[in-house]
Amino acid sequence: MAIANYLYLSAILFTIGAVGVVIRRNAIVVFMCIELMLNAANLAFVTFARINGNLQGQVVAFFTMVVAACEVVVGLAIIVTIYRSRRSASVDDASLLKR
Amino acid sequence: MINFTLDIGKTAAPEAALFYFLAPLSVFAGLGMLIVKKAVHSALLLAWIMISLAIFYIAQDALFLGIVQVVVYTGAVMMLFLFILMLVGVDTSDSFTETIRGLRPIAITAAVGFGGLLTTLIGRATFNRPIIGLASANSEGNANGLARELFTQYVFAFEVVSALLITAALGAMVLAHSQKIRSPFAQRDLSIARFRKDNLKDAAGLPSSGVYALHNAVDVPALLPTGKAAPTSISPVLEARGDMIESSKFQLQQEEEEK
């Protein structure tokens, strides 16, 4: 098996995550799709670390995980705040700036 | 020399078997995430994908990252997602009506284009040296090697990330904190509200639930003088949930009475 197969898997998962961000409307599911994209990028980083024979790709993947954890904490807090005032977790309902 | 693809380094047969078993499953789980209606099911599928990715990391000599993936992602982040799902309501299923007309075909077309672009790009990538593998980089252990990188070359980034973590924790606390606008309703306020209603029917409080010889829990309604169940005597939540028990089975039957 070619090592590039991991990169193909990473590309496919990233694309699936991107589609989910666009077509799903529940804010939490949108968030989970963003997590899927970050994970796919991490897989590419780990694979490239193996191809290049040094650990720098793994270090970047590690930092990505930390940043993703921060992003989840703040994002979910925002979702809870929006839900508390609007009683809805749909991304289409929060359109106050439109009118 | 443009078509010098990446497939120089071949993996061992067990790893290939692992990949060909787990990769289609994770892709299917990803597609399922897009299709399933309930957010909880999406979360479970995402947890499955994350565990498969952790196995891939370990298979690719990234032992530390594999463990961190399980602990941080499937352990902490997915638990956080499930917590928020519980707060927001587990049964809030996504409605699949399109708010922007034609969004879904456009999105899928764009995704096919984007994914095709990425995969052909990987397929045609040039890489003019052999794949090295992590045997020498991991010679003193994967965690040790990673720590050496983190605390020498990337120590500044590491400090900045720690500041980011603290900021995120503070931000979440500020966002989740809600100031109380008024004091919560106490017994006195509720009593005043009852007497200020239009009619004084409920001024003394709602009737209590039924008390029968065989059953006196709050899920059985009391009886009105007419023999019908009093609707206000049990909580409307119990009724909506279907947990209300008919009081008729605790009543003496008419025939038995006659005997």
HADDOCK unambig.tbl for C-alpha pairs under 7 A between the chains (distance, minus, plus):
assign (segid A and resid 1 and name CA) (segid B and resid 10 and name CA) 5.53 0.50 0.50
assign (segid A and resid 1 and name CA) (segid B and resid 11 and name CA) 5.54 0.50 0.50
assign (segid A and resid 1 and name CA) (segid B and resid 16 and name CA) 5.52 0.50 0.50
assign (segid A and resid 2 and name CA) (segid B and resid 7 and name CA) 4.76 0.50 0.50
assign (segid A and resid 2 and name CA) (segid B and resid 9 and name CA) 6.44 0.50 0.50
assign (segid A and resid 2 and name CA) (segid B and resid 10 and name CA) 5.13 0.50 0.50
assign (segid A and resid 2 and name CA) (segid B and resid 11 and name CA) 6.55 0.50 0.50
assign (segid A and resid 3 and name CA) (segid B and resid 7 and name CA) 6.37 0.50 0.50
assign (segid A and resid 3 and name CA) (segid B and resid 9 and name CA) 6.46 0.50 0.50
assign (segid A and resid 3 and name CA) (segid B and resid 10 and name CA) 6.44 0.50 0.50
assign (segid A and resid 3 and name CA) (segid B and resid 11 and name CA) 6.72 0.50 0.50
assign (segid A and resid 4 and name CA) (segid B and resid 6 and name CA) 5.95 0.50 0.50
assign (segid A and resid 4 and name CA) (segid B and resid 7 and name CA) 6.35 0.50 0.50
assign (segid A and resid 8 and name CA) (segid B and resid 119 and name CA) 5.88 0.50 0.50
assign (segid A and resid 9 and name CA) (segid B and resid 23 and name CA) 6.84 0.50 0.50
assign (segid A and resid 11 and name CA) (segid B and resid 115 and name CA) 6.49 0.50 0.50
assign (segid A and resid 11 and name CA) (segid B and resid 118 and name CA) 6.24 0.50 0.50
assign (segid A and resid 11 and name CA) (segid B and resid 119 and name CA) 6.62 0.50 0.50
assign (segid A and resid 12 and name CA) (segid B and resid 115 and name CA) 6.25 0.50 0.50
assign (segid A and resid 13 and name CA) (segid B and resid 27 and name CA) 6.57 0.50 0.50
assign (segid A and resid 13 and name CA) (segid B and resid 30 and name CA) 6.82 0.50 0.50
assign (segid A and resid 15 and name CA) (segid B and resid 111 and name CA) 6.04 0.50 0.50
assign (segid A and resid 15 and name CA) (segid B and resid 115 and name CA) 5.74 0.50 0.50
assign (segid A and resid 16 and name CA) (segid B and resid 30 and name CA) 6.39 0.50 0.50
assign (segid A and resid 16 and name CA) (segid B and resid 31 and name CA) 6.69 0.50 0.50
assign (segid A and resid 19 and name CA) (segid B and resid 107 and name CA) 6.28 0.50 0.50
assign (segid A and resid 19 and name CA) (segid B and resid 108 and name CA) 6.74 0.50 0.50
assign (segid A and resid 19 and name CA) (segid B and resid 111 and name CA) 6.28 0.50 0.50
assign (segid A and resid 20 and name CA) (segid B and resid 34 and name CA) 5.63 0.50 0.50
assign (segid A and resid 22 and name CA) (segid B and resid 107 and name CA) 6.78 0.50 0.50
assign (segid A and resid 23 and name CA) (segid B and resid 104 and name CA) 6.13 0.50 0.50
assign (segid A and resid 25 and name CA) (segid B and resid 94 and name CA) 6.60 0.50 0.50
assign (segid A and resid 26 and name CA) (segid B and resid 94 and name CA) 5.83 0.50 0.50
assign (segid A and resid 29 and name CA) (segid B and resid 39 and name CA) 6.09 0.50 0.50
assign (segid A and resid 29 and name CA) (segid B and resid 42 and name CA) 6.95 0.50 0.50
assign (segid A and resid 46 and name CA) (segid B and resid 57 and name CA) 6.92 0.50 0.50
assign (segid A and resid 50 and name CA) (segid B and resid 60 and name CA) 6.88 0.50 0.50
assign (segid A and resid 50 and name CA) (segid B and resid 132 and name CA) 6.96 0.50 0.50
assign (segid A and resid 50 and name CA) (segid B and resid 133 and name CA) 4.83 0.50 0.50
assign (segid A and resid 50 and name CA) (segid B and resid 134 and name CA) 5.54 0.50 0.50
assign (segid A and resid 51 and name CA) (segid B and resid 131 and name CA) 4.73 0.50 0.50
assign (segid A and resid 51 and name CA) (segid B and resid 132 and name CA) 5.67 0.50 0.50
assign (segid A and resid 51 and name CA) (segid B and resid 133 and name CA) 5.75 0.50 0.50
assign (segid A and resid 52 and name CA) (segid B and resid 131 and name CA) 6.40 0.50 0.50
assign (segid A and resid 52 and name CA) (segid B and resid 132 and name CA) 5.85 0.50 0.50
assign (segid A and resid 52 and name CA) (segid B and resid 133 and name CA) 6.92 0.50 0.50
assign (segid A and resid 53 and name CA) (segid B and resid 132 and name CA) 4.85 0.50 0.50
assign (segid A and resid 53 and name CA) (segid B and resid 133 and name CA) 4.77 0.50 0.50
assign (segid A and resid 53 and name CA) (segid B and resid 134 and name CA) 4.83 0.50 0.50
assign (segid A and resid 53 and name CA) (segid B and resid 137 and name CA) 6.47 0.50 0.50
assign (segid A and resid 54 and name CA) (segid B and resid 134 and name CA) 6.47 0.50 0.50
assign (segid A and resid 54 and name CA) (segid B and resid 137 and name CA) 5.63 0.50 0.50
assign (segid A and resid 55 and name CA) (segid B and resid 137 and name CA) 6.73 0.50 0.50
assign (segid A and resid 55 and name CA) (segid B and resid 146 and name CA) 6.42 0.50 0.50
assign (segid A and resid 59 and name CA) (segid B and resid 146 and name CA) 6.64 0.50 0.50
assign (segid A and resid 59 and name CA) (segid B and resid 150 and name CA) 6.85 0.50 0.50
assign (segid A and resid 62 and name CA) (segid B and resid 65 and name CA) 6.85 0.50 0.50
assign (segid A and resid 69 and name CA) (segid B and resid 77 and name CA) 6.71 0.50 0.50
assign (segid A and resid 70 and name CA) (segid B and resid 165 and name CA) 5.87 0.50 0.50
assign (segid A and resid 70 and name CA) (segid B and resid 168 and name CA) 5.40 0.50 0.50
assign (segid A and resid 73 and name CA) (segid B and resid 168 and name CA) 6.74 0.50 0.50
assign (segid A and resid 73 and name CA) (segid B and resid 172 and name CA) 6.28 0.50 0.50
assign (segid A and resid 74 and name CA) (segid B and resid 168 and name CA) 6.02 0.50 0.50
assign (segid A and resid 74 and name CA) (segid B and resid 171 and name CA) 6.40 0.50 0.50
assign (segid A and resid 74 and name CA) (segid B and resid 172 and name CA) 5.19 0.50 0.50
assign (segid A and resid 77 and name CA) (segid B and resid 172 and name CA) 5.46 0.50 0.50
assign (segid A and resid 77 and name CA) (segid B and resid 175 and name CA) 5.88 0.50 0.50
assign (segid A and resid 77 and name CA) (segid B and resid 176 and name CA) 5.80 0.50 0.50
assign (segid A and resid 78 and name CA) (segid B and resid 175 and name CA) 6.51 0.50 0.50
assign (segid A and resid 81 and name CA) (segid B and resid 175 and name CA) 6.59 0.50 0.50
assign (segid A and resid 81 and name CA) (segid B and resid 176 and name CA) 6.45 0.50 0.50
assign (segid A and resid 83 and name CA) (segid B and resid 88 and name CA) 6.90 0.50 0.50
